[in-house]
Amino acid sequence: MSSAVVLADGRVLLRSNLAVSSMFWLIAEEIHSKQLALWFFDLSDRPSGYLDFDVRSLTLHDQIDFWSAADRALSKLMEEHGPDFLARENAYGANCLAGLLDMRKRELAGEPPLSLSDFSEVCDWDNQKVDLSDLWSSEDAMAAFASAADL
């Protein structure tokens, strides 16, 4: 199964559930807002079919935190594992993150959404904001997430 991440301009990153889940975990580790970090840890732990995410569903402040965390996560991986780490066979989350940031770079440069998208059409947004208090994991799991990230 695959999961989709939709960027602000409607372009879509479509990757395996494993890759997207791992990417969300990597990003969550770098997010400054405790509630947003917990929500992404929780999202990363959801079953297949429930990982789809639209960046536009976050507040503008949380979008900024999300993108900054994504940049920090990839930089941290490069520092820890060297510049060629993306070539490793099991770097699913890291490759997913690199793909997402490449799409973001193109979005910011003003490239048309379909110049790099895994869908053949631009995705509309339903104007629904995410509820960061809507956590699916148990209290024990949330405590473990918070402990793992020193939140």
Secondary structure, DSSP 4 states (H G I P E B T S, - for coil): -EEEEE-TTS-EEEEEHHHHHHHHHHHHTT-SSHHHHHHHHHHHTSPTT---EEGGGS-HHHHHHHHHHHHHHHHHHHHHH-TTGGGSTT-HHHHHHHHHHHHHHHHHTT--GGGS-SSSSPPP---PPP-TT---S-HHHHHHHHHHTT-
